[in-house]
């Protein structure tokens, strides 16, 4: 199952790897897994405080891997990781970052390294 394998790859093996590149598959499978897990924990949090606490712990634990995979995704499109701060621009920041994240990566090597390692 690619979503589970990719989530484990990003969280366990590439936890705080800020260099290199991440392809669209790696980034979006990781993002989808986080949305599903967070939605389940947050939804169950309405029924029990323990699930809400688990949701908060999960969200805090995934801050660094989320930033790392986002930076590597930007590197794949030959952009600096500092663009992860673009969402600080009111109203349009998230849209700009989304456009960057859905772009095709560079073919072959770029200034951030060889092509991305394949997603699980």
Backbone torsions as a table, in degrees:
resi	resn	phi	psi	omega
1	UNK	NA	112.9	-172.9
2	UNK	-63.1	-32.1	-176.4
3	UNK	-67.3	-41.3	-179.2
4	UNK	-71.5	-46.4	-179.8
5	UNK	-62.3	-41.1	-179.7
6	UNK	-67.9	-40.0	178.4
7	UNK	-60.5	-45.7	178.9
8	UNK	-63.1	-39.6	179.3
9	UNK	-60.2	-48.7	-177.2
10	UNK	-68.3	-43.8	-174.7
11	UNK	-78.1	-40.7	-174.6
12	UNK	-89.3	-43.2	-173.0
13	UNK	-97.3	-29.4	-176.7
14	UNK	-120.5	37.2	-171.8
15	UNK	-50.9	-54.2	-179.8
16	UNK	-126.9	40.3	177.5
17	UNK	-87.4	103.9	-176.7
18	UNK	-95.7	-11.6	178.9
19	UNK	-97.5	165.3	-179.4
20	UNK	88.9	-163.1	-173.3
21	UNK	-133.0	151.1	175.3
22	UNK	-127.5	126.2	178.7
23	UNK	-72.6	172.3	-179.5
24	UNK	-60.6	-40.4	-178.2
25	UNK	-60.9	-46.9	-179.9
26	UNK	-59.4	-47.3	-177.4
27	UNK	-65.2	-49.1	-173.0
28	UNK	-75.6	-32.6	174.3
29	UNK	-64.8	-41.5	177.5
30	UNK	-62.6	-44.3	180.0
31	UNK	-63.3	-44.4	179.2
32	UNK	-62.0	-43.8	178.5
33	UNK	-60.1	-42.3	179.4
34	UNK	-65.0	-40.2	179.0
35	UNK	-62.9	-44.5	-178.9
36	UNK	-64.4	-49.3	-178.7
37	UNK	-63.1	-44.8	-179.7
38	UNK	-64.3	-39.5	179.6
39	UNK	-64.6	-41.5	178.8
40	UNK	-64.4	-50.0	-178.8
41	UNK	-64.3	-41.0	-179.8
42	UNK	-68.3	-40.4	178.1
43	UNK	-63.6	-42.4	177.6
44	UNK	-71.4	-22.5	178.8
45	UNK	-62.6	-25.6	176.5
46	UNK	-69.6	-26.8	-179.3
47	UNK	-88.3	-27.8	-175.8
48	UNK	-151.5	138.9	179.4
49	UNK	-64.8	-29.3	-178.8
50	UNK	-62.9	-37.5	178.8
51	UNK	-70.1	-33.4	176.5
52	UNK	-67.1	-39.7	177.1
53	UNK	-63.8	-42.1	176.5
54	UNK	-61.7	-38.6	177.4
55	UNK	-61.1	-45.2	-179.6
56	UNK	-64.6	-44.1	178.2
57	UNK	-61.7	-44.7	179.0
58	UNK	-60.2	-46.8	-178.9
59	UNK	-61.9	-42.5	179.2
60	UNK	-67.3	-39.1	-178.9
61	UNK	-67.6	-25.4	-176.3
62	UNK	-96.6	6.7	179.6
63	UNK	-62.7	-54.0	-177.3
64	UNK	-64.7	-46.3	177.9
65	UNK	-62.2	-34.5	179.1
66	UNK	-66.7	-42.7	177.5
67	UNK	-65.6	-43.0	-178.0
68	UNK	-62.1	-47.7	-178.9
69	UNK	-68.7	-31.5	175.8
70	UNK	-65.8	-42.7	177.9
71	UNK	-64.7	-43.7	178.5
72	UNK	-64.2	-33.5	177.0
73	UNK	-65.8	-42.7	176.5
74	UNK	-63.0	-39.1	177.6
75	UNK	-60.8	-34.4	-180.0
76	UNK	-63.7	-28.1	177.9
77	UNK	-96.8	14.7	178.0
78	UNK	63.4	37.1	177.2
79	UNK	-117.1	153.6	179.5
80	UNK	-70.7	148.0	177.5
81	UNK	-66.0	-19.7	178.7
82	UNK	-62.1	-17.4	178.1
83	UNK	-67.9	-9.5	173.5
84	UNK	-63.3	-15.6	178.6
85	UNK	-86.9	-4.7	-178.8
86	UNK	-56.3	-36.0	179.1
87	UNK	-60.4	-10.4	175.1
88	UNK	-71.5	-14.2	174.9
89	UNK	-75.1	120.9	-177.6
90	UNK	-58.7	144.0	173.8
91	UNK	70.7	-52.0	-172.4
92	UNK	-104.4	-9.9	-175.0
93	UNK	-57.4	-46.6	-179.1
94	UNK	-65.7	-35.5	179.3
95	UNK	-66.1	-43.6	178.9
96	UNK	-61.1	-46.0	179.9
97	UNK	-63.4	-40.4	178.0
98	UNK	-59.1	-43.4	178.2
99	UNK	-60.2	-43.1	178.3
100	UNK	-62.0	-40.0	-175.1
101	UNK	-72.5	-26.2	-178.6
102	UNK	-91.5	-6.2	178.9
103	UNK	-67.3	151.3	173.2
104	UNK	-64.4	145.6	174.7
105	UNK	-77.4	164.7	177.4
106	UNK	-68.1	140.4	173.6
107	UNK	-74.6	134.1	178.8
108	UNK	71.3	-160.3	-176.1
109	UNK	-77.6	150.5	170.5
110	UNK	-134.8	-169.0	-175.6
111	UNK	-65.2	-12.7	-178.7
112	UNK	-101.3	3.2	175.7
113	UNK	127.9	-172.6	178.7
114	UNK	-69.1	172.9	178.4
115	UNK	-53.4	157.8	-176.0
116	UNK	-63.9	149.5	173.8
117	UNK	-66.9	143.7	-177.0
118	UNK	-64.0	146.1	175.5
119	UNK	-71.2	155.1	-178.8
120	UNK	-67.2	NA	NA
